[in-house]
Amino acid sequence: MQRARPERPWERGRNASEPERPAAKQQEREVMSPPADAPFLLACRNRSASHVPVWFMRQAGRSLPEYRAIRGTGSILDAVRDPGLATEVTLQPVRRYGVDAAILYSDIVVPVAAVGFGVDVVAGVGPVVERPFRDAADLDRLGAFDPEVHCPWVQETVRAVVHELGETPLIGFAGAPFTVASYLVEGGPSRTLARTKALMLGDPKLWALLLDRLAAIAAAALRAQVEAGAAAVQLFDSWAGTLSPDLYERAVLPASARVFAGLADLGVAAIHFGVTTGELLPLLAKAGAQVVGVDWRVPLDEARQRLGPDVAVQGNLDPAVCLAPWPAVEERARDVLARNGGRPGHIFNLGHGVLPETDPAVLERLVELVHAWEVSA
């Protein structure tokens, strides 16, 4: 028997199919904390929960008609400066799908754009840098980052979202130093990251200084989100899989570890995720997160074997599977769940973000399937 989806706070007393857009306010809101036994938070701490928790990377976005109806035009960097809009977009997938966590509607380059490095996000392209990072002089363009000065709207959005979510946890996030550095050095998305690797190997001192700056920025951004009410954080190192394990460990891991160390006193659940990082999984855990995100290229049981029993996992259905007919989606999702073997500490997710052409009805059914999966006592 499938569990009935619990009523959400914003659904009480009105039609949930016609949500009101929350009005983000300038004044301070009371920070509300989800219960410690929320299934998502229990799984983050590698503990058993009443059901397998599920959320989706990029669950808020182009696949939702309600998102397209309010998003408008322009860069996401403009959209996230509107706390009312960003709050509504963050809440939309939680209302529609009944997922176990929300993730902040934002972008990994928000902090470096806010300090004036000259970054924009171009639709269909991704982050684009007007003047890419080339030498030591460019470090001056990455000054000290103060979230309350440079992007106070992010914390305002977090407070507004947490107020609306009630018992559902909010995930804050930031870009890992390596991935953000790759955009700054390459000037935009790159398949080879040739300039990034050339800098890393050719001028290791400058590379270390760059990652130090970016680690400090990421830690400050995440701390501010947690202090505003986020119950967990995810560090996205999307392009770490382009590196060999030895190069990652030597030139990247120390900076990512500094990000997690900068949050240690907050006691917040932390997730570390990268794409094509099957060979890096133990190193991602070594950086200091309690949860490691796994993409679809490594079977979940194999990933758990590589990580060991003390690390929780998140993943790992191939996003493209969600474009197939439902019987195929169901088969692959059940395979992911079965490979976990009933162990605690599994958060069901896709192996990367929701594809824009995904039918929301498929994700609705997927959430129902995951929540109905029998968990071990």
Secondary structure, 3 states (H helix, E strand, C coil): CCCCCCCCHHHCCCCCCCCCCCCCCCCCCCCCCCCCCCHHHHHHCCCCCCCCCECCCCCCCCCCHHHHHHHCCCCHHHHCCCHHHHHHHHHHHHHHHCCCCEECCCCCCHHHHHCCCCEEEECCCEEEECCCCCCHHHHHHCCCCCHHHHCHHHHHHHHHHHHHHCCCCEEEEEECHHHHHHHHHHCCCCCCCHHHHHHHHHCHHHHHHHHHHHHHHHHHHHHHHHHHCCCEEEEECCCHHHCCHHHHHHHCHHHHHHHHHCCHHHCCEEEEECCCCHHHHHHHHHCCCCEEECCCCCCHHHHHHHHCCCCEEEEEECHHHHHCCHHHHHHHHHHHHHHCCCCCCEEEEECCCCCCCCCHHHHHHHHHHHHHCCCCC
